[in-house]
Amino acid sequence: MKGHPVVAIAAAWIVVAGLVVGGSPAAAQSATAQSAAADPPNIIYIMLDEWGYFESGHMGNGDLLTPNIDRFAEEGMRFTNAYAGAPVCGPTRCSLLTGLHAGHMSMRKNDGFSPIRSEEPTLASMLKQQGYVTGGFGKWGIGGRGTSGVPEQHGFDQFFGYYDQVHAHTFYPRYLIRNSQEVPLPGNPGISFFEGETHAHVEIFNEALKFIRENHEQRFFCYLPWTPPHGLWGIDEDDPSWQLFKDKPWTAGQRTENDAKVYAAFMHMVDRQLGQIISLLKETAIDDNTVIFLCGDNGGQDYFKTPERPHGFFGPNLNPQTGERFRAGKGSLYEGGLKVPYLVRWPGKVQDASVANHLLYYPDVMPTLADLAGAECPPTDGLSFAPTLLGQGDQPTHPSLYWEYQGQTAVRMGNWKAYRGRNGTWELYDLSQDVEEKQNVADDYPETLKQLVGLADQAHRPVRPGTIHDREVMMKDHRQAPHQGNLEYLKRNANGS
């Protein structure tokens, strides 16, 4: 059979080589899903860029102010065992939006513009078929302008923000994109990461509020892949979150001595905006029938290390209570590159202050949303976690999870995790005893490692990429962030053409 190995499967979960693949059509929904889908909720999916597992107050961080996130956790469910689809921005978005793991995805690069294929379904196209109005606001990352991967061709009624994630490195770009059309941002010369009159994230957030307000009387899906706290940290001087941190005696940074302070301000900014979204839901009387997902997009990065804080200034992967640290970080398939914070809030449906140890990863989101919305799910590599979320029914579990990225491979089966680095050597860890992945037990359990390696071999398929139609317009967006190599281009094209 040509194409994706599960494309012809439409009605049942099956196991192929130990990996769960299949569709989750409405006809096959569990009693849990049927109950939820009787009154389908609005769905808001917020994904913060590089938000670390321990970068919030309720996880013990003493420097970052996240009162709304902490309250969100008290009012919903926290998943302790959630994994990203990939350890970097673009591929993890591909996994989330298409429901496929890294061995089946059409976009496995992180170059900023590589696209998914034109015929691929996404969360938005699935929900649109169920009558949802669909909007996205933030960083797209799975197809630049002029490619087969643009969001308006994949189920989004509108998408506003950055299509190319390198464009998203600056918060003061000359323009953002709405449905492939440029939207100029007044007062931004575009040649500085730190100077401009119009902050892109503020514009993105305001458009998201507008979308919710305008569509509150119908079912909507609002996808918010926000760039903060990641990025080259430029913030408005009068931003109220900056005012809280600007005088902190922190000088840690990568580009400027203010970087740690701006990062903290960004975390407070998105926390503040989460509170505004929930206030709007209450104001429009739709809070009780709106489910909000809140997560990071990949593992944390040890930004702003100092001798006193060698794990990063805010310790994204460091447990402040036990001193244990997830190994490595963004870009790695060790735990530090994949473990993410994951919270879900749905008043009256998701139990308050609940904690779930269920093992999930981003391919699971598509079948879960399908169950909640009563939608027919395309074939995926995922398993719905709606039973855990709603506290009803039997929760299916994965025989194994799979990742690959830039010469690395990882497989998790139960508490066992196998990892192969770029040197080609396989390692084996028992995560129930060694969450820090310090003790390679490959020599002690050769048969277990052999089984995991076999699963990895069977999970990988050659990539079938999307198409670039207009390289010139694609590269224009890619060159808008004022990195050193782009500055002369931006100055030559000062009018934005």
DRENPALUM-125666 format. One record per atom (N, C-alpha, C): y, z negated, x negated. Coordinates in steps of 0.2 Angstrom, whole numbers, plus 5000, padded with zeros to 4 digits. Atoms other than C-alpha are relative to their C-alpha. Example, Ala and Ser with C-alpha at 12.3 -4.5 7.8 and 13.67 -1.06 7.14 Angstrom:
# DRENPALUM-125666
499450004996;497849614938;500650004996;499450015004;499549644932;500549975004;
This chain:
# DRENPALUM-125666
499450004996;500050005000;500650004996;499449995004;501750054993;500549955002;499550054998;503249934993;499849935000;500250075000;503249754996;499349985002;500750014998;501549684997;499849975006;500150034994;501849595013;500350035006;499649974995;502849725022;499750015007;500349984994;501549765035;499749945004;500250064996;501149585040;500549975004;499550024996;502049535055;499949945005;500150044995;501149405065;499749934998;500350065002;500349265055;500149984992;500050025007;500349165039;499450014997;500649995004;499149215026;500049984993;500050025007;498649165009;499750054996;500249955005;498649294995;500049974993;500050025007;498049234978;500449935000;499750075000;498649054983;500750005002;499350004998;500349104988;500150025007;499949994993;500949095006;500550055001;499549944998;501749255013;499950015007;500149984993;502049315030;500649995004;499450014996;503149315045;499949955005;500050064995;503649185058;500350035006;499749974994;503949285074;500049955005;499950054994;504449195090;499349985003;500650014997;502749215097;499549954996;500450045004;501949115083;500349934998;499650065002;503248975083;499649945002;500350064999;502648795083;500349975006;499750044994;502948675098;500749974998;499450025003;504348605087;500550055000;499649945000;505148775085;500250025007;499949984993;504948815103;500549965004;499550054997;505848655108;500750014998;499449995003;507248685096;500350075003;499749934998;507448875101;500250005007;499850004993;507648825120;500750005000;499350005000;509448795116;500250014993;499949995008;509748875099;500749984998;499450035002;511048795089;500550054996;499649965005;512548865080;499849984993;500250025007;512148865061;500550014995;499650005005;513248825047;499649994993;500350015007;512548845029;500550004995;499650015006;513548775015;499650004994;500350015007;513048804997;500550004995;499550015005;514048734983;499850024994;500249975006;514048824967;499949954994;500250055006;513148714953;500149935002;500050074998;513348554963;499349974998;500650045003;512148434954;499749955004;500550044996;510748334961;500449935001;499850075000;511648164956;500850005000;499350005000;513448224959;500349995007;499750034994;513948124974;499949935000;500050085000;514247944978;499449975003;500650034997;512747914989;499450014995;500550005005;511647964974;500249964993;499850055005;512547834963;500550024995;499449985005;513947934954;500649965002;499450044999;515347824951;500750034999;499449975002;516647944946;500350055005;499849944995;516648084960;500049965006;499950034993;517348044977;499850055005;500349964995;516248114991;499949965006;500150044994;516548015006;499750035006;500349964994;516148155019;499350024998;500749995002;514548205009;499649945001;500450064999;514048025009;499949995007;500150024993;514348005027;499550055003;500449954998;513448175030;499349984999;500750025001;511848105022;499849945004;500150064995;512047945033;499850035007;500149984994;512048055048;499550065001;500549955000;510648175043;499449984996;500650015004;509148205032;500250034993;499949985007;509148215013;499350014998;500649975003;507748315005;500049984993;500150025007;507148234989;499750064995;500449955004;506048384983;500250075002;499849944999;507148534986;500150044994;499949955006;507148684974;500450065002;499749944999;508248824972;499550064999;500549945001;507549004972;500050034993;499949985007;508149034955;500549954996;499650055004;509148944941;500750024999;499349975001;510749054942;500250035007;499749984994;511949114955;499750065004;500249944996;511449294960;499349995003;500750014997;509549274961;499849955005;500250054995;509549114970;500350025007;499849984994;510649194983;499650055003;500549954998;509449334984;499449975004;500550044998;508049214987;500149975007;499850044994;508949115000;500150055006;499949954995;509549275010;499550045002;500649954998;507949375010;499449965001;500650044999;506649235010;499450024996;500549985005;505749304995;500149964994;500050045006;505249214979;500250054994;499849965005;505749284962;499550054998;500549955001;504149384960;500050065004;500049954995;504549484975;500750035001;499349984999;506449494975;500250074997;499849935003;507349664973;500649994995;499550025005;508749574963;499949944996;500250065004;508249464949;500549994994;499650005006;509749494937;500649955002;499450044998;511349384936;500650044997;499549965003;512549524931;500650005004;499450004996;513749504945;500050055006;499949954995;513449664955;499450035002;500649974999;511649714955;499849995008;500150014992;511149744974;499349995002;500650004997;509749714985;499950075003;500049934997;509049874994;500350005007;499649994994;509849945009;499649985006;500450024994;508349915021;499849935000;500350075000;508049735017;500449965005;499750054995;508349605031;500249944996;499750075002;509349445028;500049955005;499850054995;509749285037;500450035005;499549974995;511149375045;499750055005;500349954996;510249525051;499549975005;500550034995;508849415058;500449975006;499750044995;510049305067;500450045005;499649964996;511149445073;499650045006;500549974995;509649525082;499949955006;500150054995;509549355091;500649995004;499450014997;511349375097;500549964997;499550045004;512249275084;500550044998;499549975004;513949315078;499949984993;500150025007;513849315059;500650014996;499450005005;515149275046;499849974994;500150035006;515149245028;500649994996;499450025003;516449165017;499949974993;500150035007;516349134998;499850064995;500249965006;515349214984;499350035002;500649964998;514049354989;499550004995;500450005006;513249394973;499450045000;500649965000;511849514979;500250075001;499849924999;512749684979;500850005000;499349985000;514449734973;500250055004;499849944996;515549854982;499850064997;500349945002;514950024981;499250004998;500750005001;513149974981;499649995007;500550014994;511649954994;500049935002;500050074999;511949774994;500549965004;499450034997;513549745003;499949965007;500250054994;513549605017;500150045006;499949974993;514249715031;499450055002;500649964999;512649825029;499449965001;500650044999;511549675030;500149945005;500050044994;511949595046;500649965001;499450044999;513649515043;500550045004;499549974996;514949555056;500650004995;499450005005;516249505043;499849954994;500150045006;516149435025;500750014996;499350015003;517749375016;499949964994;500150045006;517749324998;499950054994;500149975006;517049384982;499350045001;500649975000;515649514981;499650004994;500250005007;515449514962;500149934998;499950075002;515149344955;500449994994;499650005006;516049384939;500750005003;499450014997;517549414950;500249935002;499950074997;517249244957;500149954994;499950055005;517549164940;500749985000;499350024999;519449154944;500149985007;499750024994;520249064958;500750035002;499349974999;521849164956;499950084999;500149935001;521249344957;500650045004;499549964997;522349484963;499850015007;500249994993;521349514978;499349975002;500750014998;519749464988;499850065004;500349944997;518649574998;499849985007;500350014993;518349585017;499750075002;500349944998;517049705022;500150064996;499949955006;517249805006;500750035000;499349995001;519149815008;500449954997;499650055004;520349734996;500549975005;499550044997;521449595003;500449974995;499650025005;522849564991;500249925001;499850075000;523249384987;500749994997;499350005002;525149364986;500149954994;499750055006;525949294969;499549994995;500550015005;524349314959;500050064995;500049945005;524649424943;499350014998;500749985001;522749414940;499949994992;500150005007;522949384921;499949934997;500050075002;522749194920;499549975005;500450034996;521349084926;500349945003;499750064998;522548944929;500750015004;499349994997;524149024937;500050055005;499949954995;524549104953;500249965006;499750034994;525249064970;499549995006;500550004995;523749094981;499349984998;500750025002;522148994978;499550035004;500549964996;520649104983;499649955004;500550044996;519548964989;500449975006;499650024994;520948895001;500050065005;500049954996;521049065008;499350015003;500750004997;519149075010;499849955005;500150064996;519048905018;500450015007;499649994993;520448945031;499750065004;500349954996;519549105036;499449985003;500650034997;517949005039;500249965006;499850044994;518848885050;500250055006;499849954995;519649035059;499450035004;500749974997;517849105062;499749955005;500450054995;517148945069;500449995006;499650024994;518648915080;500050065005;500049944996;518649095087;499350015003;500749994997;516749095090;499749945003;500350074998;516448915096;499750015007;500350004993;516048975114;499450055000;500649965000;514549085108;499649984994;500450025006;513149065095;500250034994;499749975006;513749095078;499549974994;500250025007;513049085060;500550014995;499450015005;514349035047;499749994993;500350015007;513749065029;500549994995;499450025005;514848975016;499749994993;500250015007;514249004998;500649994996;499450015003;515748924991;499950004992;500050005008;516248944972;500149934997;499950065003;516848764969;499349965001;499650025006;516448654959;499950054994;500149965006;515848794947;500650044999;499549955001;517048914939;500549984994;499550025005;518548914927;500549975004;499750044995;519448774934;500750005001;499349994998;521148824941;500149975007;499950044994;521848714955;500850005001;499350014998;523548704964;500349934998;499850065002;524648574957;500149955006;499950054995;525048504974;499449995005;500650014996;523248504980;499949925001;500150075000;522948334987;499449974996;500650035004;521248314978;500250004993;499850015007;522048354962;500449944999;499550055001;523348224965;499649934999;500550065001;521848094965;499849994993;500350005006;521248144948;500450024994;499649975005;522648214938;500249954995;499850055004;523148054930;499449964997;500650035003;521348004925;500050004993;500049995007;521147964907;499450034997;500649965002;519848094905;500350064996;499749945003;520148234892;499450054998;500649965001;518348314892;500150075003;500049934997;518348504895;499750054995;500349955004;517748664889;500650054998;499449955001;519348774890;500749964999;499450045000;520648634893;499849935001;500250075000;520748444892;500049985007;500050024993;520948444911;499450025004;500549974997;519348524915;499649955004;500450054996;518348364920;500449985006;499650024994;519748314931;500150055005;500049954995;519848474940;499450015003;500750004997;517948474942;500049955006;500050064995;518148304951;500450025006;499649984995;519548374961;499750055005;500349954996;518548524966;499549965005;500550044996;517148404972;500349975006;499750044995;518348304982;500350055005;499749954996;519148464989;499450035005;500649974995;517448534996;499849945004;500250064996;517048355002;500550005006;499550004995;518748355011;499950065005;500049954996;518448525018;499450005005;500550024995;516748475025;500249965005;499850054995;517548335034;500450045005;499649964995;518748465042;499650045004;500549964996;517348575047;499749965006;500350054995;516548425056;500549985005;499550024995;518148375064;500150065005;499949944995;518348555071;499450015005;500550004996;516648545078;500049955006;499950064995;517048385087;500650025005;499449984996;518748455093;499850065005;500249944996;517848615100;499449985004;500650034996;516448505108;499350044998;500649975001;515048595099;499649964994;500350035005;514548465086;499349985001;500750024998;512948415095;499650065000;500449945000;512348595095;500250044994;499949965007;512748645077;499749964995;500450035006;511548615063;500450024994;499749995006;512348605046;499649994994;500450015006;511448635030;500550004994;499650015006;512248575013;499650004994;500450005006;511548614996;500350034994;499749975006;511848664979;499650074999;500449935000;511348844973;499550004994;500550015005;510448794957;500149944996;499950065003;510248654945;500749994997;499350025003;511748564937;500050024993;499849985007;512548604921;500349944996;499850065003;512948474908;500750014997;499349995002;514848514908;500349944997;499650055003;516048424897;499749944997;500450065004;514848324886;500549974995;499750045006;515548184875;499549964997;500550045003;514648074863;499849945005;500150064996;514747934876;499650035007;500349974994;514148054890;499650074998;500349945002;512848174882;499750045005;500449964995;512048234898;500550035005;499549974996;513748304904;500449945003;499650064998;515248204910;499849975006;500250034994;514648184927;499349995001;500850015000;512748184923;499750035006;500349974994;512248314936;499249995001;500850005000;510348294931;499849934998;500150065002;510448114926;500049955005;500150054995;509747974937;500449944998;499750065003;511047834935;499749945001;500450074999;509847704942;499449994995;500650015004;508347744931;500150034993;499949985007;509047834916;499650074999;500449945001;507847984919;500450065001;499649944999;508548154917;499550065001;500449934999;507848324924;500250044994;499949975006;507548424909;500450075000;499549945001;508848564904;500450005006;499549994995;509948634917;500150085002;499949934998;510648794924;499750054995;500349945004;509748954918;499349984998;500750025003;508148854914;499549995006;500550024994;506548844925;499749934999;500250075000;506248664919;500449975007;499750034994;506748544933;500750005001;499350005000;508548534928;500350065002;499749944998;508848714932;499850025007;500349994994;507948704949;500149955006;499950054995;508148544958;500749995002;499450004997;509548534970;500149955005;499950054994;510348414983;499950055006;500249974994;509848465000;500149965006;499950054994;510548385016;500150045006;499949974994;510448435034;500249955006;499750044995;511448365049;500050045007;500049984994;511148395067;500049955005;499950064996;511748255079;499550015006;500550004995;510348205091;499350034999;500649975002;509048315083;499749984993;500250025006;508948265065;500149934999;499950075000;508648085062;500549974995;499450035004;510147985055;499649974994;500250035006;509947925037;499350004998;500749995001;508247995035;499950044993;500149975007;507448045018;499350035001;500749965000;506048185017;499850024993;500349985007;504948205002;499750075000;500349934999;504348375009;500250054994;499949955005;504248504995;500250075003;499849944998;505348654999;500450044995;499549965004;506248804991;500350055004;499549964996;507448934996;499750065004;500449954995;506149065003;499949975007;500250044994;505848925016;500650005005;499550004995;507548945024;500050055005;500049954995;507349105033;499549985006;500550014994;505749055043;500349935004;499750064997;506648885046;500550025005;499549984995;508148965054;499850045005;500349964995;507049085063;499749955006;500350054995;506148935071;500649975004;499450044996;507848845076;500350055004;499749954996;508549005083;499650045005;500549964995;507049075092;500050074998;499949945002;507249225081;499350034997;500649975003;505849345075;500250014992;499950005007;505649315056;499750064997;500449945004;505349465044;499549964996;500550025005;503949445032;500449964994;499650035005;504449315019;499449964996;500550045004;503649205005;500149925002;499850074998;504249045015;499649975005;500350044995;503648915026;500549965004;499550044996;504748835040;499949934999;500050085000;505148655037;500349975006;499850034994;505748635055;499649945002;500450064998;504348515059;500249944996;499850065004;504948395045;500749995003;499350014998;506748425050;500149975007;500050024994;506448385068;499649945002;500550054999;505148255066;499550015005;500549984995;503848345076;499550054997;500549955002;502248435073;499850004993;500350005007;501248475058;500450044995;499649975005;502148525043;499650044995;500449975005;501348665033;500349994993;499850015007;501448655014;499850064996;500149945005;501448785000;499449984996;500550015005;499848804990;500350004993;499750005006;501048844976;500750035001;499349985000;502848884972;500150044993;500049965006;503349024960;500850024998;499349985003;504949064949;499950054994;500049965007;505349194935;500750014999;499349985002;506949224926;500150014993;499849985007;507449314910;499449974995;500550015005;505749294901;499749935001;500350064998;505349124909;499650015006;500450004994;504049084922;499849935001;500250064998;503648934932;499650005006;500450014994;502348884945;499949925001;500250064998;502148724954;499550005005;500550004995;500548674963;499949925001;500150075000;500548494970;500549974995;499650035006;501248384956;499950034994;500049975006;500748504943;500550064999;499549945001;502048624935;499850034993;500149965006;501648754923;500750044998;499449965003;503048834912;499950044994;500049965005;503148974901;500750024997;499449985002;504649004890;500050074997;499949935003;505349154881;499550014994;500449995006;504149124866;499350015003;500749984997;502649154878;499549955001;500550065000;501848984877;500049965006;500050034994;501248904892;500049924999;500050075000;501648714895;499749975007;500250034994;500948594908;500249935001;499750064999;501748444916;499749975007;500250044994;501148314929;500749965002;499450024998;502748284938;500049935004;500150064997;502048134947;500149944995;500050055006;502048044930;500650014995;499549985006;503348144920;500550055003;499549964997;504848204930;500450034995;499649975005;505748234914;499750054996;500449955003;504448354908;500049994992;500050015007;504248274891;499350004997;500750005002;502348264890;499650065002;500449944999;501548434888;499349985000;500750025000;499748404894;499550065001;500449944999;499148584893;499350004996;500650005004;497848544880;499549955003;500450044997;497148404891;499750025006;500249974993;496948504907;500050075000;500049925001;496548684902;499850035006;500249974994;495648724918;500650005006;499450014996;497248664928;500550064998;499549955003;498348774917;499850075002;500349934999;497148924919;500250025007;499949984993;497348914938;500750015001;499249994999;499248904937;500250064997;499849945004;499349044925;499750065005;500249954996;498249144937;500450015006;499650004994;499349104952;500750044998;499449975003;500849164941;499950085000;500249935001;500049324937;500050045006;500149974993;499649364955;500750005004;499350014996;501449314961;500550064998;499549955003;502349444950;499950075003;500049934998;502749614957;500650044996;499549975004;503749744947;500650015005;499450004995;505549744954;500250075002;499849944997;506149874966;500749995002;499350014999;508049874964;500350045005;499549964995;509449924976;500350064996;499749945002;510550074973;500849994999;499249995001;512350094965;500250075002;499749944998;513350224974;500650024997;499349995003;515050204967;500149954994;499950045006;515050134949;500749984999;499350015001;516950144948;500349945004;499850054996;517350034962;499649934999;500450065001;515949914958;500349974993;499750035006;516649894940;500749975001;499450024999;518349874946;500049925002;500050074998;517949704955;499749964994;500350045005;516849654940;500549984994;499550015006;518349664928;500649965003;499450034998;519549564939;500149934997;499950075003;519249394931;500250014993;499749985006;520349384916;499749974993;500350025007;519049354902;500350054995;499749975006;519549414885;499950085000;500149935000;518749584887;500350045005;499749974994;519649614903;500750005000;499250015000;521449564899;500450074999;499749945001;521949734892;500050055006;500149964993;521249824908;500449975005;499650034995;522149704919;500750014999;499349995001;523749724911;500250075001;499949934999;523649914911;500050015007;500049994993;523249904929;500349955004;499750064997;524549774934;500150015007;499949994993;524749854951;499449995004;500650024997;522949814955;499650075001;500449944998;522450004956;499450014995;
